[in-house]
Amino acid sequence: MTEAMEDSNPLERKVPTLMDYSSRFLEWASTARLAPGTRTYYRYGWRLLQNTPIVGMKLDRITSDDAEALRFPVLLLPTVTRRFAP
């Protein structure tokens, strides 16, 4: 309401990069009602993503092509390997 009264557009807010958004996501993952394996999977996924160029991209600019182009080393946690192996 305040923004409307100030004549500003809430859609013109700055879009965060994946790195900027990560703290919010990791906080949610820490406090959300998730299975322990899911929480571990999310944290591990972030550890892989944080070493890629995609972390500097704005969230609204990341496409499925960007996601498909990501390559990660094969360093799986034992719990992740057991639960999510093909």
N, C-alpha and C positions, 0 to 999 in steps of 0.2 A: 504494500500500500504506500509506504514511504517513497519507494522508487517511482511509483506512478505519479505521486504528487510532485516529485522533483523533476518530472518529465524525462526520466532516463529509461532506457530500454533494458530490461533484465536479460534479454537475449544477447546483448552486446558484451556480456561478461567475458573476461579472458579465459580461453579454454586451456586447461592445464596440460602439461606434457605427461607422459606416462610416469616419469620420475616424480613429478610434482604430486601426482595422484597416488603414488605408491604408499605413502605414509597413511593416508586415509584408508586404503584398501587393507593394508597390513593391520591397522588398528581394528578394523571391522573383523578381519579373520581371527584376531586374537580374542575378541569378545563375543562373537556370534556363536550361536548354539550349533556347532559343527562337530561331526565325528572327529576324533583325534587324527585319524588317517587323512581326512580331508584337509584339516588345518596344516598338517605336515606337507601334503601335496601342494597347497597354495604357497606356502613359504618357500619350498624347493623351487616351484615354478618361478617365483619372483627372483630367486637367486640366479636362475638361468637367464631370465630376461634382463636383469640389470647390467649384464655385460654385452648387450647388443646395441646397435645403433637405434633401435626402435624406442628406447627409453627417452630419447630427446625429441620424439615426435609428439605433436599435439594429439590428444585423444580423438578428436573429430577428423583427423587426417590419416589415421591408421586404417588401412584397408585389409581385406582378406588376402590380397596379393602380398602385402607386407608380412602378414602373419605366416603365410605359406612359405615365404622365402627364408624364414628364420631357420638356422641350423644350430644345434646344441651338441656339446660333447656327450658321449655316452658315459655318464657318471651317475648312476641311479642309486638312490638310497635303498637299502634292503626292504624297508616297509613299502616303498613306492613300487619297487620291482614286483614284489609278491602280489600286491593288490591290483596293479594296473597293467601287468604284463599281458600281451596278446595270447 
